[in-house]
Structure formats: structure tokens, C-alpha cells
Amino acid sequence: MKNNIKEIIVATCLVVITILLLNPLRFWMPDMMVILMLALALIIFGIFATFILRERIFDERDGIHRTLAGRNAFLVGSAVLMLGILVQGYSHSIDPWLVIALILMIIVKITTRIWSDKNL
């Protein structure tokens, strides 16, 4: 419970930095600023990933909450990728990164499920 505030702050910072990288207000960013923001996004993502990797399950309810969060994150991520593939498909220029990311998400999900069924 004590790390929830840190996780929320780090996740919020990561979201803000990635939105700023999209340049939603159409303000001009020099190359140095973009590189700095990319580096900052990478560092914050690394911190966020350490929170996820250090998660510990304390009771059954906590395990269910974490499983539900992971399932919802997977479904939303894959739905957004599919939407991106569909939108770009109509313009006949599908970005390979969308397809690669979706395929990797599916492979990791299935592989992890098979591994956990065998070993846990």
C-alpha cells in the first residue's frame, strides 16, 4: 500500500511525458528537447517497470486485483493496437510496429499462460 503513491506518480509522469512527445499543442520542439524527453520517458518507464517487477501478492484478494489489472491492461493495449491497424488499413499504409507489438503481446500472453499452467 505504501508504494501505491509512488507508482501513481511515476505512471502519471510517464503518461505526461509520452503525451508531450506527441506534441498535442503543436508547439515547436528543438531536436535537443525531443531527445531529452525521449531519454526522460525511457528512464521513467524503467522506474515504472521496476514497480511492476517487484509486485508481491499478499493474499488472494490482492492476487485477484493484480490479475484483473493485467488482464484489463492487455485487453486495452491489444484493442488500441487493433484499432490503429484498422484505421491505418483503410488508408492502405499499416505501420509494421503496430502489427509487431500486437503479435508480441499475444505470444507473450500465451507463452506465459502455458508456462504458469505447467510450473505454478
Kinemage of the C-alpha trace (Angstrom):
@kinemage 1
@onewidth
@group {chain A} dominant
@subgroup {mainchain}
@vectorlist {calphas} color= white
{ca met a 1} P 0.000 0.000 0.000
{ca lys a 2} L 2.869 2.386 0.708
{ca asn a 3} L 4.247 2.144 -2.856
{ca asn a 4} L 0.891 2.989 -4.459
{ca ile a 5} L 1.556 6.730 -4.267
{ca lys a 6} L 4.985 6.285 -5.864
{ca glu a 7} L 3.517 4.075 -8.590
{ca ile a 8} L 0.775 6.598 -9.323
{ca ile a 9} L 3.279 9.472 -9.508
{ca val a 10} L 5.638 7.528 -11.798
{ca ala a 11} L 2.769 6.337 -14.029
{ca thr a 12} L 1.399 9.886 -14.260
{ca cys a 13} L 4.818 11.255 -15.184
{ca leu a 14} L 5.206 8.569 -17.850
{ca val a 15} L 1.803 9.397 -19.344
{ca val a 16} L 2.519 13.148 -19.349
{ca ile a 17} L 5.930 12.717 -20.991
{ca thr a 18} L 4.583 10.415 -23.699
{ca ile a 19} L 1.678 12.784 -24.418
{ca leu a 20} L 4.121 15.691 -24.671
{ca leu a 21} L 6.178 13.632 -27.139
{ca leu a 22} L 3.097 13.547 -29.396
{ca asn a 23} L 3.236 17.364 -29.403
{ca pro a 24} L -0.535 17.818 -28.925
{ca leu a 25} L -0.399 21.618 -28.727
{ca arg a 26} L 1.664 21.815 -31.925
{ca phe a 27} L 4.391 23.851 -30.327
{ca trp a 28} L 7.788 23.601 -31.922
{ca met a 29} L 10.309 21.415 -30.103
{ca pro a 30} L 14.006 21.576 -30.940
{ca asp a 31} L 15.778 18.284 -31.549
{ca met a 32} L 17.627 18.529 -28.242
{ca met a 33} L 14.334 18.869 -26.339
{ca val a 34} L 12.896 15.806 -28.104
{ca ile a 35} L 15.984 13.755 -27.303
{ca leu a 36} L 15.859 14.884 -23.674
{ca met a 37} L 12.180 13.965 -23.418
{ca leu a 38} L 12.802 10.567 -25.035
{ca ala a 39} L 15.556 9.871 -22.520
{ca leu a 40} L 13.318 11.010 -19.675
{ca ala a 41} L 10.478 8.786 -20.940
{ca leu a 42} L 12.851 5.815 -21.084
{ca ile a 43} L 14.097 6.436 -17.541
{ca ile a 44} L 10.581 6.848 -16.145
{ca phe a 45} L 9.425 3.717 -17.967
{ca gly a 46} L 12.329 1.820 -16.373
{ca ile a 47} L 11.254 3.008 -12.929
{ca phe a 48} L 7.637 2.043 -13.690
{ca ala a 49} L 8.765 -1.397 -14.864
{ca thr a 50} L 10.664 -1.972 -11.613
{ca phe a 51} L 7.449 -1.333 -9.681
{ca ile a 52} L 5.672 -3.935 -11.792
{ca leu a 53} L 8.505 -6.468 -11.448
{ca arg a 54} L 8.649 -6.021 -7.660
{ca glu a 55} L 4.931 -6.600 -7.129
{ca arg a 56} L 4.240 -9.136 -4.418
{ca ile a 57} L 0.970 -10.884 -3.725
{ca phe a 58} L -0.009 -10.742 -0.059
{ca asp a 59} L -3.386 -12.524 -0.117
{ca glu a 60} L -5.937 -13.988 -2.513
{ca arg a 61} L -7.754 -10.695 -2.985
{ca asp a 62} L -4.520 -8.921 -3.878
{ca gly a 63} L -3.768 -11.650 -6.419
{ca ile a 64} L -7.185 -11.246 -8.000
{ca his a 65} L -6.765 -7.459 -8.221
{ca arg a 66} L -3.367 -7.783 -9.891
{ca thr a 67} L -4.650 -10.428 -12.299
{ca leu a 68} L -7.623 -8.242 -13.212
{ca ala a 69} L -5.355 -5.232 -13.753
{ca gly a 70} L -3.065 -7.268 -16.010
{ca arg a 71} L -5.975 -8.676 -17.986
{ca asn a 72} L -7.551 -5.245 -18.461
{ca ala a 73} L -4.211 -3.721 -19.499
{ca phe a 74} L -3.698 -6.488 -22.065
{ca leu a 75} L -7.207 -6.100 -23.479
{ca val a 76} L -6.998 -2.312 -23.737
{ca gly a 77} L -3.493 -2.430 -25.231
{ca ser a 78} L -4.433 -5.008 -27.821
{ca ala a 79} L -7.702 -3.187 -28.630
{ca val a 80} L -5.832 0.074 -29.208
{ca leu a 81} L -3.319 -1.701 -31.451
{ca met a 82} L -6.146 -3.356 -33.407
{ca leu a 83} L -7.891 -0.003 -33.776
{ca gly a 84} L -4.638 1.511 -35.066
{ca ile a 85} L -4.239 -1.358 -37.536
{ca leu a 86} L -7.836 -0.944 -38.735
{ca val a 87} L -7.571 2.831 -39.133
{ca gln a 88} L -4.283 2.581 -40.979
{ca gly a 89} L -5.605 -0.326 -43.034
{ca tyr a 90} L -8.255 1.923 -44.529
{ca ser a 91} L -5.539 4.293 -45.712
{ca his a 92} L -3.528 1.311 -47.066
{ca ser a 93} L -0.436 2.119 -45.011
{ca ile a 94} L -0.235 -0.120 -41.942
{ca asp a 95} L 2.685 0.666 -39.664
{ca pro a 96} L 4.610 -2.583 -39.067
{ca trp a 97} L 5.260 -1.594 -35.432
{ca leu a 98} L 1.559 -1.887 -34.625
{ca val a 99} L 1.407 -5.414 -36.023
{ca ile a 100} L 4.687 -6.450 -34.371
{ca ala a 101} L 3.575 -5.097 -30.988
{ca leu a 102} L 0.222 -6.907 -31.192
{ca ile a 103} L 1.849 -10.189 -32.222
{ca leu a 104} L 4.404 -9.949 -29.404
{ca met a 105} L 1.690 -9.189 -26.844
{ca ile a 106} L -0.272 -12.247 -27.946
{ca ile a 107} L 2.797 -14.524 -27.994
{ca val a 108} L 3.919 -13.410 -24.529
{ca lys a 109} L 0.391 -13.792 -23.146
{ca ile a 110} L 0.028 -17.349 -24.479
{ca thr a 111} L 3.585 -18.367 -23.543
{ca thr a 112} L 3.217 -17.024 -20.013
{ca arg a 113} L -0.110 -18.799 -19.611
{ca ile a 114} L 1.352 -22.138 -20.775
{ca trp a 115} L 4.418 -21.703 -18.550
{ca ser a 116} L 2.391 -20.780 -15.482
{ca asp a 117} L -0.018 -23.705 -16.013
{ca lys a 118} L 2.967 -26.085 -16.085
{ca asn a 119} L 5.051 -24.598 -13.283
{ca leu a 120} L 2.683 -22.973 -10.800
